[in-house]
Amino acid sequence: MRGAIALAILLAGITPAYADTEVRVEPAAGEVRTEPVGGMIWQEYQFEGTDGVVIDGAVNANWGRAETVDLPAGSALVILRERRLKACRTVTHLRNIGTRIWSDCLFDLDDDGRFERVSYSSSGASKRIDPPVAFRREVVEMLGDAGAPNFRKELLYLGGDSTSLRLSYREFSNDIARPAFSEDLVVTLRENYPQDIAEKELVITVFGIDGMGLRYAIKER
């Protein structure tokens, strides 16, 4: 039902009016990683999301005045129009006239999965992108006043040896730390690897600790 409503909105050329709360966890369960001291070994975050795209390459353009576009590879954009796809990155809400102005806009006018034109605004002059830039569809964070405060939990690796593992657990709301919910943890280890430890509702398989860092995997919860 949500997809049908979203498609109707997009075909009508209206800016996204909905947002779903998305929760993402990194790394994926079972993925074996090695993190150095200070590295993030786990995070879970939520945000208000909507249909969007992530570009595979950088897009840069300059109109000779103040209008420029500088989108690095991996930039996320919100889809504003589905047919002859149109997606933009930033939004300004003009409260006095009750509208939004989008900028850093890319266009896939032949719907081939690649952006071939770029504009500094949703209605401004556009330039050709050469070569065109491919993209992938993804739920992306709502921008500007459309988004709700983010909430993030993370677990950092602070170091360890054969007998203990030091971790730091932190929580953030809208990128502001919540000190009351942050703490440093010390976990006792056995001599043999691999071994499982449990912290903060997580089960972590520890494969070893050496000069490269902590080699581990998060188990499925």
N, C-alpha and C positions, 0 to 999 in steps of 0.2 A: 504493500500500500504506500509506504514511504517513497519507494522508487517511482511509482506512478505520479504521485503528487509532485515530486522533485522534477520529473521530466516535463510535466505540464508547465511548471513554473519556468523552467529553462527555455522551453520552446517559445514561451510567450516573451522571452527576452527580459525577464524580471530578475533582479539580483536575488540571491539565495535568501529565503526568509525562514529557514528552519535550521536546527542544529541538533545533533544527537551527541550524547556523552559517550566518548570513546575511551577505552582503557587499553593501554599497550604495556607489554612486559618485554624486557630485554635482559639477557639473551633468551632465546627460545630454549625450552626444556630439552635437556640432553645434548646441547651444543657444548663441545669442549673448547675452553678458552684458556689463555694465559694472560694474566693482568699483572703489570708491575706494581710496585709500591705506590699507593696513591690512586690507583686505577679503580674504576667503578666496576664491580663484579655483578651487580644486579640493580635494576630500577623498574619501577612500576609508576606510570603516570596516566592521568586522565585529562581530557580537554573537550571542549565543545567543537565538534567536527562537522564538516560538510563535504560534498563531493568535490574533488579537485584532481590536480595532476602534479607530478614531480618531473622536472625536466632533466634529461640525461646529459645535456651540454650547456655551456655558458652562452648567454645572449647579452650583447653589448651594442648600444646604439646611441647616437648623439645627433641632435637636430640643430646644433650650432648656437643654441641659446641655453637657457636653464634646463630645457627638457632633455633628460638623459635616462637611459635604462641600463642597469648593471645587474644582471641576474646570474649568479654563479651556478654551476652545475649542482643539481640537487635541490634547487629552489622549489618551494611548494606554492601553487597558485590555486585560487578558487575558480571553479567553473561558473561562468555567468550565462553561457549559451551553449546548448548541446549541438545543434546542427550548425555546420561551419564553426566548429568549436572555438569558443572565446574564453580565455582564462586570464585572471589578473591577480596581482600579488597584494597590493596595499589599498586600503580604503580610508577615506575621510568622510565623516558624517557631518553634513551641514545641518545642524539642528534648527536653524532659523527658517530653513525652507523644507525641512523634512526629507532630505534625500542624501544619497551617498555618491561620492565621486571615486571611481576606481582608477588606479594607475598601474604602470608596468604590465601592460596587456599583451598577450600573444594570441595569434590566430592560426587555426588549421582550417583554411578555407576549402580545401578539397577533401577533408575528413580522411586523410591517409595515415593518421597517427604521428604526423610531424608538424611542428609549427614552422610556417614559412614567412610570417609577417609579424612585426612588433610595433607597438605604439606606446608613447609615454602616458596615454590616458585611454579610457574606454571609448572615447569619441574623437580623439585627435588623429593627426596624420600618421600613417604607418610606413614602415620601411621593410624591404625584403630581408629575410635572414638567409645568409648564404655561407655554408650549406644549411638546409632546414634542420631543426633540432627535434629529435624524438622525445617522447614523453611516455610516462606510465600513469594510469589512473590509480588514485589512492584517496582515502578519507584524510582530509587535511584540517588543520586548526582554523577555526573562524578567526577573522582578523578585526582589528579595531574594536569599536564598542559592541560588535556582534558577539564577541567571545566572552565566555565566563572565565573566572580565575582558574588557572591550572592548579593541579595538585599532584605532587610527585614524592615518591619514597625511593631512597637509594641506599645501597650498601657498598662501602668502600673497603678496599684492602689496604691495611696500614703496615703490614709486615708480619713476619713469623719465622719460626725455626722448627726444629724437629719435635718440640714439645708444646708449642702454643701458636695460636693464630690470632692476630689483632685486626679487628674490624671496626668500622664506624657507620652507624645507622643515622640517617638524617631524613627529615621531612620538610617540604617546601609548599607554600601556598602562594600562587601567583609569583613564583621565583623569590619569595621572601622566606627565609629559614624560620622554622618553628622550634626554638631552642628547647622547649619543654618536651619535645618528642625526639630529641637527638641524644644519642649516647654512644660511648665507646665500649666495645665488647672484647673480651679475651676468652678464646675457646681453647680448651685443653685438647691436645692431639695424642693419638696413639703412635707407636713407632712404625707400624706397617701401613702401606698405601695399597690400593685406595681405601678411603674410609669416609663414612657419612657423618656430617654434623648437622644439627638443627638450630636455626636462629631465626627469630622474627617470622615464624610460620613458613620458613623456607627449609628445605633439605638440600644440602650442598655436598656433592661428592668431591672430595679433595684427592687429587692424583699425585700431588707432590709440590714442594716448595724449593726453589733454587734461586740462583742469581738472576734469572729472567723474570721471576715473580711466582704467582700462585697459579697452578694448573688445576682447573676445576670444571664442574658442570652442575647446573641447577636441575634437580629432579622434578618430574611432573608432580604438581600438587593435587 
